[in-house]
């Protein structure tokens, strides 16, 4: 079928186990389950809020959203 993106390439097979990719997947699964277990307090503790990271309030004309 022309025009279809191939999923594999027969001439180039992976020789090594993709350790970095598997490590990232495992880390994401771990954090996902920690989030499910910890609930909203976990999210509020570990969420990245731009105003907290930058240490200042929003200077946008529409003000600050959220609580």
N, C-alpha and C positions, 0 to 999 in steps of 0.2 A: 504494500500500500504506500504509494508515494505521498510525501507531505506529512508523514507521521514521525514524531520525535522518538528515536529508539531508546528503550530503557537500559539496554546493555550494548556493549561493543565486543564482539567475538574476538577481535584482535588484541584487546587490552583487558586482561582479567586482573582484578586486584590480588596482589601477592600477600599483603599484610592485613591483619585485622584492623579495622578503623577504630582505634582506641580512643582518639579524641572525640569522635562523633558519639560513640557509645557512652563515654564519660559525660558528655553534655546532656544526652538523653536521660541518663541515670540521675544526674543532678536536678534536671527539670521535674522528673517524676517524684523525687524525694521532696522537693520544695512544694509541689502540688499537694502531696499528702500531708505535709506539715501545715499548709494553709487550710486544708479541710479539717484537720484536727484542731488547729488554733483558732479558727474562726475570725471574726472581725478584729479582735485585739492583735492577732498576728499581722493582719493586713495593715492596720493602723501603725504598727511598730515598724514594719519593713517597707512600706510603700514609699516611693520617691515623690515627694511633693516639691515642685520647683521653687516655691517661695521659701521653703525651709532649706533647700540646698543652696540657694543664692543668698539667703539671709536677709531678704527684703520683701516688702509687699509689692503687689502688682502695680505698675504705673499705667496700666491700660485705662482708657477713658470709661469703660463700662464697669470698672471696679473689680472687686475680689469675689470669685464664685466659691461656693462651698461653705462649710462651717469651720 
